[in-house]
Amino acid sequence: MKIMLNGEERTLNGEWSLTRLMEELQLPPQRVAVEVNRQLVTRACFGQTLLHEGDQVEIVTLVGGG
C-alpha cells in the first residue's frame, strides 16, 4: 500500500500500525506527535491505529533544549 508520510509517498508491505511505523523509523513514541488524515492520534492508540492505502501521516519530532 502507499501512504503519504510527511508529504512524501512511501510504500508499505503488509499490515502496518503506527507502532510498527515508529519502530521502522526508529522514532521513540514519547518524542513524537502523529496525525493520520489530519486527526491527532494519542500514543495510547498507536498500536491500534492501522494504516490504509492513501492515508496521510504527519509526524513531528519533539526536541527539548534551551
N, C-alpha and C positions, 0 to 999 in steps of 0.2 A: 504494500500500500504506500501511497505517497501522502506526506503531510507537509505543511509549511512550518519550519522551525526558525523563529526569529527572522522571518522574511525570506528564507532560503528553502528550496524544495529538498526534501530528504526522503529516501526510500527505506522503508522498514519491512522486514520479512517476518511473518507470523503475527502472533498477538502481542501487543505492547501495552503496558500500563505506564503511568508516569513514573512509578518507582523504577521500572526497568530502564526507562529513558534516562533518568537521573544517574543510574549506575553506569550505563553505557557512556554517558558524557562525563563521568567521574565528577559529578557535582553533589556535594553534601546537601541533602534536602533542607536542613536547618538554615542554609545560607542562600536560599533562592525563593523567589516569588514566581508563581506559574499561573498563566491564563491559558485556557483552552477555549477557542472560539469566543474570546472576549469575556469569559467568565472566570473569575478568580477561583482557584482550586486550593483548598486548605491542605496542609501537609498530611493531616489525618486521612485524607481521601486519595492520596497519590496511588496507593496500591489498588484501589477500587476503580480508579478512573482509567478506562481503556481508551486507546486512541483508535480513530477510524479514518478511513480514506477521506482526504480533503480537510482534515482538522487543521486549524491554525493554532500553533502553540507558541507562546511568548514566554521566555524565561529571563528573569532579571536576577543577576547575582548581587547579593548584598555584601558590601565591603565596609569594614569598620576602620577606624583610624581617626586621626585628629589633625 
